[in-house]
Amino acid sequence: MKAGHVEPRAAAAPPRAALADHRKRVLLIEDDHDIAEAISYQLERAGMNVKWARTGEEGLDSARRGADLVLLDLNLPGMDGLEVCRLIKRQASTSHVPIIIVSARGDEVDRVLGLEMGAEDYVVKPFSLKELAARCRVALRRSEPGAEAAQVYRDENFEIEFEAFTVRYRGQEIRLTQKEFEIFRYLVERAGRVLTRERLLERVWGFETDVETRSIDAHIRRLRLKLGPARDHVETVVGLGYRFVKDPGAAPAPVAER
């Protein structure tokens, strides 16, 4: 070592506890231990950090301490879940946090009340853990800064306003039913990817198990009929499913999303 030269010391690695956790914080308010354990395991595997609260009061306190998303049961001991939802959305420090209600109460009145209280989504028990994880990812993505821009899709042919349920093709509005629009939206959001009938059915119909996968074909036929000259943008991939392509003459190789 040369005189006057001091070798730099290697920086000490920070202790594991000091490392920042950049995972999204999900607050699960659920009194059933088995359900909470299953949900927590699935979401942790999906890269989220889950904190569990067993009562509405405990959940409110945890929400004030910080959360990126709340999963909320309605049948809680003490304070009802709808009241928890209302209070989270009323308080300035937590009003921005998206809420997904996860409840055995599947009646229309409960769904409507939950959404009117401010919940972004409503999932009825029993449910698919993988679908719940997917819904959490969507809710978290929509809550990120700049996410509002994703509510409008534009290319050289289409202008789609997702929140307004509006589709325009080369300036002409195309009127779709809610189910047709939801199918089209899901295809557009995953442009170029092949979506199986099962994936579309799960995304659009959720847990209405009496709906058969072949009903997707009937809805796609009606969707194409209404799209008219734009019908070729919704392409059938034989043996796999459907996809939206921006340029029907130059579609990518089929890869199915299951």
N, C-alpha and C positions, 0 to 999 in steps of 0.2 A: 504494500500500500504506500503511495507517495506521501511525503511529508506534507502536512497541512491539509490533507484530503480526508474528509470524514465520510465513511460509507453510510448512506441513508439506512435507517432502521426500517424494517418491514412493518407496515401498519398491522397492529393486532386485529384479528378478526373479531367483529362484534359478537357478543354472546347471542345464542339462538333466541333468547327471549326478547332481545332488543331489535331483532330484525322486523322490519315493517311487514304487516300482513295486509296485502293489497286485495284480498278476496272480498267479494261483496258480502255485506252483513245482512243475513236474513233472520228476522225475529219470528219465531214460531210460537203462537199463542194457542196451546192445545192441552187439554187436561188428561187425555188418554195416553198413558205411557207407551204402549205398544205402537200406536199410530205415530206419536212423536219420534220414537226411535227409528221407525222405518223411513219417515220423511227426512229426518236428520241425516241418516246414512246415505240416502240417495242424493241429497243436495250437497253433502260434503264430498261425495264422489264426483259430483259435477263441478267442483271447484269453489263452492260457496262456504261461508263461515256461518254456522247456524247457532243461534242462542235460543234456548227453550224457556218459555214462561208458562206456568200452569194455570194462572187465573188472569182475569181481565185487569185487575189492579196491578198485578206484577207486570203484565204486558205493557200497560201504559207507562209505568216507570221505566221499563227497558227501552221503550220507543223514544222517550225523552232523552235517554242517554246516547241514542244514536242507532239508526238502522237504515239500510238501503231498500228493504222490502219487508212487509209484514204478511205472514200467512196466519189467518185468523179463523178459528172455530167459532161457531155461534153458541153452542150449548156449553157454556162455561159455568163453573160454580161461582155464585155471587153475581157479579156484573155480567149482563148479557152481551154477547159478542157484537150485536148491532150498536149497542151503546158505546162499546169500545171503539168501533169503527168511527162513529160520529165524533167522539172526543179526539181521536187521533187527527181526523181531518179538520177539526175546529181550531186546534191549537197551532199557533204560528210556527212553532219549532218543529212540528211533525206533519203539517198539512201537505207537504210535498212528497211524503213517503207513499209509494204505491202499496195498495192492499189487495191481496187475493183471499177471498173468503173460501175456506175449505170446510164444508159442513154436510151433515146427513140430511139437513132440511132442504129438500129439493123442490118444494112447491113454488109456483110462479110468484106468489106474493112475497116469499122470502128472497127470491132472486132479485125482484124489482126493488124491494126495500134496501137490500145490500148495495145494489148499484146506485140507488138514489142517495144513500149515505156517503157515497164517494169511493166505493171499492172499484178497482179497475177490472176485476175478473171474479168469477164465481165458479167453484168446482164442487161437484156433488160427490159425497162418499157413497160407495167405494169408487176408487179412481186408479188410474195408471200412474205409478210413481214416475215413470219416464216422461209421461205427458205433463205431469205437474212440474217437473224440473224444466221442461221446455217452456211452459207458461211463465215460470219464474224468470228464465233468461229473457223472454220477450218483454216482460214488465220492467226488468232492470234496464234493458236496452232502451226502451221508450223513455225512461226517466232520466237518462243521461243528458248532459247539456248538448243542445243542438239536435236532439232527437226529433223535434217538431218538423224539421226539414224533411224527415223520412216519411211524413204523412202525405206527401205528394210525390207521385212518380211521373216523370216526363221522359220521353224519348222523341225521336223524329216523327212518330206516328201517334203515340198515346199521351194523354194527360189524365191521370187518375188521382182523385182526391179521396183518400181512404176514409177520412172522418166524415165526409159528406156523402159517401157512397155514390160518387159520380165518376163515370167513365166517358171520355171523349176520344174519338178516333178521327184524326185529321180535322178537328174542330167540331165534329158532329157528336152530339150526346147520344149514348147508348143506354137505354133503361134496362136494368137487371133486377131480378128479385134478390132478396137478402142472401139466400143460399148461393145463387149464381155468382153474386158479387164476392162472397167469401171464398168460393172456390177460385175465382179469377184472381183475387188479391193474393191468395196463398201461392198460386202459380207464378204471378208476377214478382212477388218478393223473392222467389227462388228461381229466377229466370235462368233457363238453360239446364236446370236440374230436373231429372225425372222423378215425379212423385207417384208412388203406388196408389191404387184405389184405397187400400187400407189406411195409408197415411192421410189421404184427403178426407176419408170418412171420419177418422179420429179427430182431425183438426176442426172440421166444419160441424159435425154432428155430435161430437163428444161422446156421451155415454148413452145415447139413444140406441140401445142395442137391437131394437126391432128394425132398424134401417139396414138394408143389405148393401154390400159393396157395389152391386150392379146398378144401384140407384145413382151412383156417381156417373155412370155412362149416360143415363137419361138426362141428367143435369148438364153434362158436357155437350150433349147434342143440342139442347135448348140454348145453351150459352153460345155455341158456334152459330146457330141460326140467328141469334140477335146480333152477334158481332158482324154478320154479313161479310163485306169484303175483307174484314180483319180476321176471319175465321181461321186462316192458316197459321196464325200466331199461336194458336193452341193446338199442339201436335200430339198425336197418338204414337206412343212407342210400343209396338206390338210385344206382348208378353211382359211388359214392365208397368206402364201407366201413361201419364200425361206430363207435358212440360210446356212452358211458355218460351217462345223464341222471338228475339227481336227481329231477326232476319230469317224468315222461313226457308230461304234457299241456301243457308249456310249454317245449319244447326250443328251443335257440337255432338261428339260421341255420347251415346246414352249411358248415364250412370244413375242408378236408381237410389233415391233416398227412402229408406224404410222406417 
